[in-house]
Amino acid sequence: MLSIISFLSRVCHWTVGRIQNVISKGLHAIQVCRWSKNHRILNADAVLDFNLKFGRRAVMLIPEKPQTIQEKLMWLNIYEVPWSEQYDKPLKSVCADKLLVKEYAKAKLGVDIGVKTLHVYNRAQDIVWTDLPDKFIIKVNHNSGGTIICRDKSQLDTKNCAKLLEKWMKEDFTFRNGFESHYHWIDRLILVEELLEDENQKESLIDYKFWCFNGKPEFYTINSNHGHGAINHYNLNGTLLKFSRKDYPMDAKKLWPMPRHLDKMIEYSTRLSDEFNFVRVDFYEVNGKVFLGEMTFVPGAADFCYMDEKDNYRIGQLLSIKDS
């Protein structure tokens, strides 16, 4: 009888401990967003080696010595927080902001490669739809995927459009796909941009995504089907690589044209990435001109995997981080 009581006591003690641990991690996940402007670093006591995932995603523990590209991206997501004196916020937040990144890139490069901004609004109800051109792109500046493409304003349902924009404006993208702290510091805005069109890219514009490691682009990727189809990897000579992701497997039969201004994209991505251990810099090439798409610090929230498990390590070895 005593042995049963002792056993049950140990089980209860273990269960309570586990519950306390989960609650503690949850509280720390919230605290990790609290910024100390006096020290301009994350509260060291609040930083844990993990990335708390919500909804369909699971808890991803960050090893003490990260090795894979996914582990290293999450390590940098927590610990690499360069500060911008000019903007008085983390530099990653500046570059993740779809409006401020244009200003940042122009200052870094000495040329304006941003898509032209037509209007900026604080709220959807402030939009004067009659002031907008017949074709445009409207988006929010603080998330990923929050974009509406309008090719004919006469066919646009402005009420539903406004509702969708208001929904996005209320969304804190910090926790949308796990935990990405740089989104927390973006002042939310609605942007109207010029719609880029190219006769040779009628279905959708090709998005050239340059993966930069320690200030050096190593390869670029292209997505089909508006970013929801096959992902092909290419070296900087435009040669197809054998990397293939499980979520979007490569399609060796799908051949995209090498950008005419590949050299400029390499130059621009090198200069734009020189203050970060890792960043993905995206470009469009429209009518012979290079445009900046965005700068991304945690592609896919680091929630992706390659067909060949070794490729997760091979790509991870391209990235050198402190204490890794």
C-alpha positions, 0 to 999 in steps of 0.5 A: 500500500505504501509503495502505491502511495509513494508511486502516486506521489512521485507521479503527481510531483512529476506532473505538477513539475511539467505543468509548471515548466510549460507555464513558465515557458509560456510566460517567458515567450511573452517576456522575450518581447519586452525590450529594454531600451536602456540596454538595447538588448532583450532581457537576458533572463527572459531569453530561452533556447526555444521557439514557442509555436502555436496552433498547428505548429509544435515547440521547436527547441534550439540546441545549445550548438545549432547545426542545421539551417533551421536551428541557426535561423531560430538562434539568430531570431532570438539572439541577433538584435542589431540596433538602429540609432537612426530609427531607434528600433531594431535594424531587422524591424526597419528592414522587415517594414515594407515601407522603411526598407525602401528608404534603407535600401536607397541609403545603402545602395545610392540608387532607388530600387523600391517599388513606387509608393503612391499612398500611405494610410493609417486606417482602411477607412482613410482610403479614398478609392477614387484617388487610386489609379486603375491598377495598383497593389495595396498591402500592409507593411508589417506582415507576410502575404498581406497583399491585394493585387488590383488589375482593374479598379472597376472590378474591385470590391472595396468594402471587402478589401477594406475589411481584409486590410483592417483585419491585417492591421489588427494582427500582430505578426510577431506570433503569427507563425511562431515567434519573430520579434522584429515584427513587434516593432513595426508601426503598422501602415497600409501602402498603395504601390505601383503595379509592376507589369512585364510583357514577358511575365504575364502570369506572375512576376518572377521573384528572385530570392537571394539567401545571404550568409554572413554578408554573402549571397550563396544561392537564390531560389525561385517559387512557382505558382505565386510562391506556393508551388515548386521551389528551385535552388540555383547557384550564383551562375544560374545552375540548378542545385539539387536541394529539394524541400519537402513542402515544395519539392524542386521541379527540374523540368520547370526552367526559369530564365536567369535574370539579365541583371544577375550581377546587380542582384548579387551586388545589391544583396551583398551590400544590403546583407552586410549588417546581418548574419543571415537575411534573404533579399528578394528582387524582381526584374521588370522591363530590364530594371531591378526592383527590391521585393523584401528582406526576410530574416526567418524564411518560412518561420524556419519551419521547413525541411529538405528531402535529404536530411543532410541538406539541412546541415549542408546549408546550415554550414554556410552560416557562421554564428557566435557560439555555434 
